[in-house]
């Protein structure tokens, strides 16, 4: 049995059309049911691979457009988008990291201050000139730690701003 190249091409095109139609029907059904719409959820429900949706720009754009729409029956004023929730989560995670680092720095400084007070109260302290130099070294090391922490916080803020910018650019390009 021989198959002509035209026959195989038509069969592939028909199969592709059937899969595209399934994806569009599933997309409509998920939207009507108020289900979460992602490339993965649409592909899973349609029984196709995610790459099919990614390879066809119109299908990918349709999925992204439907994902951005509010579910049926939702009021426009109270609807929170998935993107805004993800941005809020990223911002809160970054803030949590910064606060945790700040608490660690404060605990370290408190420990050093209490240790120094106990050392001085014991009368075992070093001579004044060595003590002054040691204190100055401690101050400079603390300043270095503070500056590194500020740099890390600014790096995190910059990363968050870049992520927000990418999200905004992606939204504008849709």
C-alpha positions in Angstrom: 0.0 0.0 0.0 1.6 3.3 -1.0 0.6 6.7 0.3 1.1 9.8 -1.7 2.8 12.7 0.0 -0.4 14.8 -0.7 -2.5 12.2 1.1 -0.2 12.3 4.2 -0.1 16.1 4.3 -3.9 16.2 4.1 -4.2 13.6 6.9 -1.8 15.7 9.1 -3.7 18.9 8.4 -7.0 17.2 9.2 -5.5 15.8 12.5 -4.2 19.3 13.4 -7.5 20.9 12.6 -9.3 18.3 14.9 -6.9 19.0 17.8 -7.2 22.8 17.3 -11.0 22.5 17.4 -10.8 20.4 20.6 -8.6 23.0 22.2 -11.0 25.8 21.3 -14.0 23.9 22.5 -12.3 23.0 25.8 -11.3 26.7 26.2 -14.9 27.7 25.8 -16.1 25.1 28.3 -13.5 26.0 30.9 -14.4 29.7 30.6 -18.1 28.9 30.8 -17.6 26.7 33.9 -15.4 29.4 35.6 -12.4 27.0 35.8 -8.8 28.3 35.9 -7.5 28.7 32.5 -3.8 28.0 31.8 -2.0 26.4 28.9 -1.5 23.2 30.9 -5.2 23.0 32.1 -6.5 23.5 28.5 -4.0 21.0 27.0 -4.9 18.4 29.7 -8.6 18.8 29.2 -8.3 18.7 25.4 -6.0 15.7 25.4 -3.2 17.4 23.6 0.4 18.4 24.5 1.1 21.9 25.7 3.5 22.3 22.8 0.6 22.3 20.3 -0.8 25.4 22.0 2.6 27.1 22.2 3.4 26.3 18.5 0.1 27.9 17.3 0.3 31.6 18.2 -3.5 32.1 17.8 -4.3 29.2 20.2 -1.7 30.5 22.7 -3.1 34.1 22.4 -6.7 32.7 22.9 -5.7 30.9 26.0 -3.9 33.9 27.5 -6.9 36.2 26.6 -9.4 33.9 28.2 -7.1 33.5 31.3 -7.3 37.3 31.7 -11.0 37.5 31.5 -13.1 37.5 34.7 -15.2 34.4 35.3 -18.8 34.6 34.5 -20.9 36.4 37.1 -17.9 38.2 38.6 -18.3 41.9 39.1 -15.6 43.9 37.4 -14.8 46.0 40.6 -14.2 43.0 42.8 -12.3 40.7 40.4 -8.6 40.1 41.3 -6.5 39.0 38.5 -4.2 36.0 38.8 -1.3 38.2 37.7 -1.9 40.7 40.4 -2.0 37.9 43.0 1.3 36.6 41.7 2.8 40.0 41.8 1.6 40.5 45.4 3.0 37.1 46.4 6.4 38.0 44.9 6.4 41.3 46.6 5.4 39.9 49.9 8.0 37.1 49.6 10.7 39.7 48.9 9.6 41.8 51.8 9.6 38.8 54.1 13.2 38.0 53.1 14.3 41.6 53.8 12.6 41.7 57.2 14.1 38.3 58.1 17.6 39.7 57.2 16.9 42.8 59.2 15.9 40.8 62.2 19.1 38.7 62.0 21.2 41.9 61.8 19.4 43.4 64.9 19.8 40.2 66.8 23.5 40.1 66.0 23.9 43.7 67.1 22.0 43.1 70.3 24.2 40.1 71.1 27.3 42.1 70.5 26.1 45.0 72.6 25.2 42.6 75.5 28.5 40.8 75.2 30.5 44.0 75.2 28.6 45.2 78.3 29.2 42.0 80.1 32.9 42.1 79.1 33.3 45.7 80.4 31.4 44.9 83.6 33.7 41.9 84.4 36.8 44.2 84.4 38.6 41.9 82.1 38.6 44.4 79.2 41.8 45.1 77.2 43.7 48.4 77.6 41.9 51.5 76.3 43.8 52.0 73.0 43.3 48.3 71.9 39.8 48.5 73.1 39.2 51.7 71.0 40.6 50.1 67.9 38.6 46.9 68.5 35.5 48.9 68.9 36.3 50.9 65.7 36.9 47.6 63.8 33.5 46.3 65.1 31.8 49.5 63.9 33.4 49.3 60.4 32.5 45.6 60.1 28.9 46.5 61.1 28.9 49.2 58.5 30.1 46.7 55.9 27.3 44.3 56.8 24.7 47.1 56.7 25.9 48.2 53.3 25.9 44.7 52.0 22.4 44.3 53.3 21.3 47.5 51.7 22.8 46.3 48.4 21.0 43.0 48.7 17.7 44.8 49.4 18.2 47.0 46.4 19.1 44.0 44.2 15.9 42.4 45.4 13.9 45.6 44.6 15.5 45.8 41.2 14.7 42.1 40.5 11.1 42.7 41.6 10.9 45.8 39.4 12.3 43.9 36.5 9.8 41.1 37.0 6.9 43.6 37.2 8.2 45.3 34.1 8.4 42.0 32.2 4.8 41.2 33.3 3.6 44.6 32.2 5.4 44.3 28.8 3.9 40.9 28.4 0.5 42.3 29.1 1.0 45.2 26.7 2.2 42.8 23.9 -0.9 40.6 24.1 
